[in-house]
Amino acid sequence: MKTTKTIFQQKKIQWSLVALFSALAISPIQTYAQTTVATPKTTAIGTSSIWGNVDGLAIEGLVQGPSAAVSDLQVACVFEYTEGDIFISPPALPAALNGLVHLDEALHGTLTAIRKTGKFKGHALETVLLTPAQHGTLASKKLLLIGLGKREDFNAGLMKDVGSVAMREALRLGVRNFSFASDLKDAGVDSPTALVAENVVLGSIDAYRTQKWLGEKKLDHTPVLSKITLLAGPAFFETAGEGIKKAISSLHN
């Protein structure tokens, strides 16, 4: 049974809270809403979706890093080297989420070595193909590096040309599928995810259609490629998907 003293103490606390909320001109519900921070939506690693098809070519999105994605050819993009660039967090993504760090680890430091020594300079649209002899180093059979130039000069429009180069190399190698990682955020560039994905698809399909035309004219082989997979981090899967779907829609018009 509550005593008079206990009831008075409870009411005193209630009056104090009412006075506090009145002085701040807010309600207890408003206070809670203002102090609650929304948790960014993430997608589980391994999640995939076929966002659409263009000319019989499936375009897939996959939450996975370039070292772990399984394909005939893995494409990864890198800027011109600066000391420790992919390992400095920020601006690079933390190591646990950084696809370039995982790729470097899978190659036993070769990704850093080939860039640091200048054997691959990373100039815009420069390419080098790696075919690791050691089984299991990468999930993919081959690795194509494409240069992005200086990070301070980056523009999302470059990714159309990057997508075109990736497609031409994939077609030249005669692969049936390839996966593509832009690796921009891994390298510390806060790029527009949807626009980058859209441009990669637009550039890729442009090159694919050119090769199909050459095949029809009996000027080169007809593509055997059946699928492109665009990789994305857990926090960027849906956003990248919007860009991919926008590109597919425009290519059907």
C-alpha beads as a LAMMPS data file, in Angstrom:
LAMMPS data file: protein, C-alpha beads

253 atoms
252 bonds

1 atom types
1 bond types

-500.0 500.0 xlo xhi
-500.0 500.0 ylo yhi
-500.0 500.0 zlo zhi

Masses

1 110.0

Atoms # bond

1 1 1 0.000 0.000 0.000
2 1 1 1.406 3.378 -1.046
3 1 1 2.016 5.903 1.706
4 1 1 1.175 9.569 1.395
5 1 1 4.890 10.337 1.295
6 1 1 5.465 7.897 -1.611
7 1 1 2.570 9.332 -3.627
8 1 1 3.874 12.846 -3.059
9 1 1 7.356 11.851 -4.248
10 1 1 5.919 10.277 -7.415
11 1 1 3.824 13.332 -8.212
12 1 1 6.809 15.570 -7.539
13 1 1 8.799 13.642 -10.167
14 1 1 5.904 13.836 -12.658
15 1 1 5.535 17.593 -12.086
16 1 1 9.286 18.029 -12.618
17 1 1 9.154 16.153 -15.940
18 1 1 6.135 18.148 -17.114
19 1 1 7.910 21.371 -16.234
20 1 1 11.033 20.235 -18.102
21 1 1 9.125 19.306 -21.277
22 1 1 7.103 22.522 -21.090
23 1 1 10.244 24.598 -20.762
24 1 1 11.715 22.922 -23.824
25 1 1 8.382 23.224 -25.691
26 1 1 8.519 19.544 -26.731
27 1 1 6.729 16.357 -25.753
28 1 1 8.365 13.188 -24.377
29 1 1 7.528 11.472 -27.703
30 1 1 9.261 14.225 -29.665
31 1 1 12.328 13.944 -27.448
32 1 1 12.614 10.213 -28.171
33 1 1 12.153 10.718 -31.912
34 1 1 14.837 13.380 -32.041
35 1 1 17.416 11.259 -30.258
36 1 1 16.798 8.092 -32.283
37 1 1 19.234 7.544 -35.168
38 1 1 18.052 5.393 -38.090
39 1 1 20.224 2.360 -38.801
40 1 1 21.457 2.299 -42.425
41 1 1 19.886 -0.542 -44.419
42 1 1 22.318 -3.260 -45.415
43 1 1 21.925 -6.352 -47.577
44 1 1 23.370 -9.714 -46.606
45 1 1 26.565 -10.861 -48.308
46 1 1 25.751 -13.362 -51.035
47 1 1 22.430 -11.738 -51.930
48 1 1 21.912 -11.567 -55.683
49 1 1 19.260 -10.359 -58.115
50 1 1 18.882 -10.405 -61.880
51 1 1 17.906 -6.776 -62.411
52 1 1 17.011 -7.375 -66.063
53 1 1 18.132 -8.542 -69.498
54 1 1 19.385 -6.700 -72.573
55 1 1 19.708 -8.485 -75.927
56 1 1 19.632 -11.823 -74.134
57 1 1 22.385 -10.784 -71.719
58 1 1 21.442 -11.116 -68.034
59 1 1 22.548 -8.283 -65.766
60 1 1 22.932 -9.343 -62.162
61 1 1 23.666 -7.551 -58.920
62 1 1 25.574 -9.372 -56.172
63 1 1 26.654 -8.428 -52.666
64 1 1 30.193 -9.766 -52.707
65 1 1 33.820 -8.694 -52.902
66 1 1 36.000 -9.191 -56.000
67 1 1 38.163 -11.845 -54.327
68 1 1 35.176 -14.046 -53.454
69 1 1 32.849 -13.645 -56.441
70 1 1 32.853 -16.728 -58.686
71 1 1 33.097 -16.006 -62.424
72 1 1 35.171 -16.729 -65.513
73 1 1 36.640 -13.218 -65.264
74 1 1 36.760 -10.749 -62.393
75 1 1 37.196 -7.053 -63.223
76 1 1 38.504 -4.669 -60.562
77 1 1 39.208 -0.948 -60.885
78 1 1 42.100 0.924 -59.255
79 1 1 43.361 4.495 -59.161
80 1 1 46.958 5.549 -59.662
81 1 1 48.902 4.473 -56.595
82 1 1 49.395 6.616 -53.517
83 1 1 51.098 5.230 -50.424
84 1 1 48.755 3.021 -48.402
85 1 1 45.721 4.288 -50.316
86 1 1 43.408 1.296 -49.898
87 1 1 44.440 0.719 -46.281
88 1 1 43.871 4.215 -44.856
89 1 1 40.424 4.278 -43.286
90 1 1 38.922 6.797 -43.706
91 1 1 38.766 7.763 -46.536
92 1 1 39.011 4.142 -47.734
93 1 1 36.419 1.690 -46.450
94 1 1 37.355 -0.236 -43.276
95 1 1 39.362 -3.388 -43.960
96 1 1 36.463 -5.701 -43.090
97 1 1 34.344 -4.131 -45.853
98 1 1 37.090 -3.244 -48.323
99 1 1 37.078 -5.424 -51.430
100 1 1 40.477 -4.157 -52.601
101 1 1 42.082 -5.089 -49.280
102 1 1 40.596 -8.582 -49.543
103 1 1 41.792 -8.821 -53.144
104 1 1 45.302 -7.808 -52.118
105 1 1 45.272 -10.419 -49.349
106 1 1 44.071 -13.125 -51.751
107 1 1 46.947 -12.235 -54.092
108 1 1 49.445 -12.229 -51.206
109 1 1 50.193 -8.520 -51.630
110 1 1 50.558 -8.583 -55.410
111 1 1 47.856 -5.958 -55.984
112 1 1 49.831 -3.466 -53.905
113 1 1 53.197 -4.566 -55.327
114 1 1 52.221 -4.246 -58.986
115 1 1 50.907 -0.726 -58.350
116 1 1 53.610 0.459 -55.949
117 1 1 56.438 -0.606 -58.268
118 1 1 54.838 1.081 -61.274
119 1 1 54.458 -2.147 -63.233
120 1 1 50.787 -1.217 -63.468
121 1 1 50.406 2.529 -63.187
122 1 1 46.628 2.709 -63.096
123 1 1 46.304 5.397 -65.778
124 1 1 42.730 5.888 -66.959
125 1 1 41.613 2.827 -68.995
126 1 1 45.013 1.086 -68.706
127 1 1 44.570 -2.676 -68.323
128 1 1 46.515 -5.691 -67.141
129 1 1 45.329 -9.307 -67.003
130 1 1 46.352 -11.663 -64.182
131 1 1 45.867 -15.411 -64.312
132 1 1 47.015 -16.782 -60.942
133 1 1 48.689 -20.177 -61.278
134 1 1 47.971 -21.017 -57.644
135 1 1 44.550 -22.669 -57.441
136 1 1 42.179 -21.069 -54.951
137 1 1 43.934 -17.698 -54.768
138 1 1 40.854 -16.075 -56.280
139 1 1 37.320 -17.385 -56.699
140 1 1 37.451 -16.281 -60.351
141 1 1 39.694 -17.797 -63.012
142 1 1 41.203 -14.518 -64.207
143 1 1 41.532 -10.965 -62.907
144 1 1 41.446 -7.878 -65.118
145 1 1 42.611 -4.608 -63.563
146 1 1 41.398 -1.389 -65.164
147 1 1 42.983 1.939 -64.271
148 1 1 40.907 4.943 -63.202
149 1 1 43.640 7.582 -63.309
150 1 1 44.129 10.141 -60.527
151 1 1 41.488 9.931 -57.820
152 1 1 41.200 13.728 -57.596
153 1 1 40.238 13.841 -61.296
154 1 1 37.558 11.154 -61.101
155 1 1 34.250 11.768 -62.840
156 1 1 31.399 9.257 -62.993
157 1 1 31.250 9.702 -66.771
158 1 1 34.524 7.760 -67.023
159 1 1 32.678 4.611 -65.975
160 1 1 30.967 4.325 -69.374
161 1 1 34.390 3.910 -70.964
162 1 1 35.491 1.596 -68.161
163 1 1 32.408 -0.580 -68.734
164 1 1 33.159 -0.655 -72.454
165 1 1 36.790 -1.688 -71.874
166 1 1 35.704 -4.412 -69.440
167 1 1 33.231 -5.802 -71.976
168 1 1 35.682 -5.728 -74.889
169 1 1 38.296 -7.590 -72.866
170 1 1 35.724 -10.141 -71.683
171 1 1 34.586 -10.740 -75.260
172 1 1 38.185 -10.979 -76.491
173 1 1 38.840 -13.671 -73.876
174 1 1 35.696 -15.537 -74.892
175 1 1 34.305 -15.860 -71.340
176 1 1 30.687 -16.789 -70.694
177 1 1 30.327 -14.476 -67.699
178 1 1 32.252 -11.821 -65.839
179 1 1 31.847 -9.892 -62.604
180 1 1 32.665 -6.222 -62.239
181 1 1 33.746 -4.234 -59.164
182 1 1 34.178 -0.475 -59.503
183 1 1 35.964 -0.381 -56.096
184 1 1 35.566 3.406 -55.869
185 1 1 34.460 3.573 -52.242
186 1 1 37.040 0.928 -51.305
187 1 1 39.682 3.361 -52.587
188 1 1 38.192 6.289 -50.685
189 1 1 36.174 8.099 -53.365
190 1 1 32.614 8.974 -52.332
191 1 1 31.106 8.280 -55.750
192 1 1 27.426 8.425 -56.846
193 1 1 26.644 4.700 -56.627
194 1 1 23.540 4.598 -58.833
195 1 1 25.071 6.734 -61.592
196 1 1 28.279 4.700 -61.596
197 1 1 26.325 1.430 -61.939
198 1 1 24.160 2.930 -64.674
199 1 1 27.194 4.110 -66.653
200 1 1 28.988 0.777 -66.342
201 1 1 25.966 -0.998 -67.797
202 1 1 25.546 1.551 -70.609
203 1 1 29.206 1.296 -71.615
204 1 1 29.202 -2.484 -71.409
205 1 1 26.117 -2.944 -73.553
206 1 1 27.380 -0.493 -76.158
207 1 1 30.522 -2.619 -76.607
208 1 1 28.460 -5.838 -76.538
209 1 1 26.168 -4.604 -79.296
210 1 1 29.138 -3.604 -81.417
211 1 1 30.561 -7.125 -81.122
212 1 1 27.194 -8.662 -82.028
213 1 1 27.059 -6.444 -85.114
214 1 1 30.565 -7.531 -86.112
215 1 1 29.513 -11.151 -85.690
216 1 1 26.459 -10.650 -87.894
217 1 1 28.699 -9.089 -90.571
218 1 1 31.083 -12.070 -90.366
219 1 1 33.873 -9.682 -89.337
220 1 1 34.526 -11.292 -85.954
221 1 1 33.169 -13.974 -83.654
222 1 1 29.695 -13.751 -82.143
223 1 1 29.700 -13.199 -78.348
224 1 1 29.166 -16.235 -76.122
225 1 1 28.767 -14.064 -73.015
226 1 1 25.505 -14.708 -71.166
227 1 1 25.765 -12.725 -67.915
228 1 1 27.380 -9.661 -66.335
229 1 1 27.471 -9.419 -62.549
230 1 1 27.947 -6.034 -60.887
231 1 1 29.304 -6.341 -57.354
232 1 1 28.196 -4.053 -54.534
233 1 1 28.845 -3.699 -50.816
234 1 1 26.110 -4.526 -48.265
235 1 1 25.141 -0.846 -47.891
236 1 1 24.991 -0.111 -51.637
237 1 1 23.179 -3.072 -53.227
238 1 1 19.739 -1.473 -53.588
239 1 1 21.147 1.873 -54.729
240 1 1 23.299 0.206 -57.371
241 1 1 20.262 -1.790 -58.457
242 1 1 18.314 1.394 -59.130
243 1 1 21.074 2.607 -61.436
244 1 1 21.254 -0.739 -63.230
245 1 1 17.478 -0.819 -63.776
246 1 1 17.550 2.747 -65.098
247 1 1 20.225 1.783 -67.622
248 1 1 18.292 -1.320 -68.710
249 1 1 15.128 0.729 -69.159
250 1 1 16.891 3.291 -71.355
251 1 1 18.506 0.545 -73.451
252 1 1 15.080 -0.962 -74.177
253 1 1 13.715 2.370 -75.455

Bonds

1 1 1 2
2 1 2 3
3 1 3 4
4 1 4 5
5 1 5 6
6 1 6 7
7 1 7 8
8 1 8 9
9 1 9 10
10 1 10 11
11 1 11 12
12 1 12 13
13 1 13 14
14 1 14 15
15 1 15 16
16 1 16 17
17 1 17 18
18 1 18 19
19 1 19 20
20 1 20 21
21 1 21 22
22 1 22 23
23 1 23 24
24 1 24 25
25 1 25 26
26 1 26 27
27 1 27 28
28 1 28 29
29 1 29 30
30 1 30 31
31 1 31 32
32 1 32 33
33 1 33 34
34 1 34 35
35 1 35 36
36 1 36 37
37 1 37 38
38 1 38 39
39 1 39 40
40 1 40 41
41 1 41 42
42 1 42 43
43 1 43 44
44 1 44 45
45 1 45 46
46 1 46 47
47 1 47 48
48 1 48 49
49 1 49 50
50 1 50 51
51 1 51 52
52 1 52 53
53 1 53 54
54 1 54 55
55 1 55 56
56 1 56 57
57 1 57 58
58 1 58 59
59 1 59 60
60 1 60 61
61 1 61 62
62 1 62 63
63 1 63 64
64 1 64 65
65 1 65 66
66 1 66 67
67 1 67 68
68 1 68 69
69 1 69 70
70 1 70 71
71 1 71 72
72 1 72 73
73 1 73 74
74 1 74 75
75 1 75 76
76 1 76 77
77 1 77 78
78 1 78 79
79 1 79 80
80 1 80 81
81 1 81 82
82 1 82 83
83 1 83 84
84 1 84 85
85 1 85 86
86 1 86 87
87 1 87 88
88 1 88 89
89 1 89 90
90 1 90 91
91 1 91 92
92 1 92 93
93 1 93 94
94 1 94 95
95 1 95 96
96 1 96 97
97 1 97 98
98 1 98 99
99 1 99 100
100 1 100 101
101 1 101 102
102 1 102 103
103 1 103 104
104 1 104 105
105 1 105 106
106 1 106 107
107 1 107 108
108 1 108 109
109 1 109 110
110 1 110 111
111 1 111 112
112 1 112 113
113 1 113 114
114 1 114 115
115 1 115 116
116 1 116 117
117 1 117 118
118 1 118 119
119 1 119 120
120 1 120 121
121 1 121 122
122 1 122 123
123 1 123 124
124 1 124 125
125 1 125 126
126 1 126 127
127 1 127 128
128 1 128 129
129 1 129 130
130 1 130 131
131 1 131 132
132 1 132 133
133 1 133 134
134 1 134 135
135 1 135 136
136 1 136 137
137 1 137 138
138 1 138 139
139 1 139 140
140 1 140 141
141 1 141 142
142 1 142 143
143 1 143 144
144 1 144 145
145 1 145 146
146 1 146 147
147 1 147 148
148 1 148 149
149 1 149 150
150 1 150 151
151 1 151 152
152 1 152 153
153 1 153 154
154 1 154 155
155 1 155 156
156 1 156 157
157 1 157 158
158 1 158 159
159 1 159 160
160 1 160 161
161 1 161 162
162 1 162 163
163 1 163 164
164 1 164 165
165 1 165 166
166 1 166 167
167 1 167 168
168 1 168 169
169 1 169 170
170 1 170 171
171 1 171 172
172 1 172 173
173 1 173 174
174 1 174 175
175 1 175 176
176 1 176 177
177 1 177 178
178 1 178 179
179 1 179 180
180 1 180 181
181 1 181 182
182 1 182 183
183 1 183 184
184 1 184 185
185 1 185 186
186 1 186 187
187 1 187 188
188 1 188 189
189 1 189 190
190 1 190 191
191 1 191 192
192 1 192 193
193 1 193 194
194 1 194 195
195 1 195 196
196 1 196 197
197 1 197 198
198 1 198 199
199 1 199 200
200 1 200 201
201 1 201 202
202 1 202 203
203 1 203 204
204 1 204 205
205 1 205 206
206 1 206 207
207 1 207 208
208 1 208 209
209 1 209 210
210 1 210 211
211 1 211 212
212 1 212 213
213 1 213 214
214 1 214 215
215 1 215 216
216 1 216 217
217 1 217 218
218 1 218 219
219 1 219 220
220 1 220 221
221 1 221 222
222 1 222 223
223 1 223 224
224 1 224 225
225 1 225 226
226 1 226 227
227 1 227 228
228 1 228 229
229 1 229 230
230 1 230 231
231 1 231 232
232 1 232 233
233 1 233 234
234 1 234 235
235 1 235 236
236 1 236 237
237 1 237 238
238 1 238 239
239 1 239 240
240 1 240 241
241 1 241 242
242 1 242 243
243 1 243 244
244 1 244 245
245 1 245 246
246 1 246 247
247 1 247 248
248 1 248 249
249 1 249 250
250 1 250 251
251 1 251 252
252 1 252 253
